[in-house]
């Protein structure tokens, strides 16, 4: 999944706020029904923002019923929290929930105009899903991937006959808090698809940047080597984990240190992205840290597992 930038967990945005606001751009994108593929943290956040901010009906797909139930319960808790804090009225929260439906079958995507895939950073998995999406969705539907590092052109090649409609739409984590969406057109992506995607992102309350289809795009091309180098500094004994994080927080004004940030992103996600950078760019400066590999092998993948560089 896409990563949690430091700002997302700073003191002023330490929770997921789903505050509603009016977007004057809704009519520009022409999208009437959004499909979101994957009910994990990223997919849930995307579905929530699409329903709450752009006021669009959303169909959330996951083959795992338990994951769907977990995601919808989490959405309900987020909305209740914002009602309690006066960010939403109870009526607004109920309206948002009513816009989100769930399914375990891709066949139900037969009426969506725009799909946003948000599954794990696995090239083979994404290729299989986009092959199936090309068959299951209407011919006019745009097929977007929330990948944070994998080639959009390569993903599009799996969507035979629909290559022009495939695009990267990289949200930041947590989606309701973070303002940025990276838009990544592939080699075949049409200008109309790029324009519609940007308009939809703006309607969702986001600021867009556009990146070329290169490994890591902009955000992860810069962030992940920084985190990886911090891990190497720790594993080679340059400083303790606490001192590395404190140095970057107080010395460079980062909201959190790189090792804490890695824990919030998920060390498995960090490793997957570093592998993409290393394999596709071929430069040894992108070689994943030995310690990063070992920690993922041990299942110590950060906050979501209860243990990473720190204990949670």
Beta strands, then each sheet from edge to edge (+ up, - down):
strand 1: 33-37
strand 2: 57-61
strand 3: 100-103
strand 4: 114-117
strand 5: 142-145
strand 6: 166-171
strand 7: 180-185
strand 8: 207-210
sheet 1: 3+ 2+ 1+ 4+ 5+ 6+ 7- 8-
end
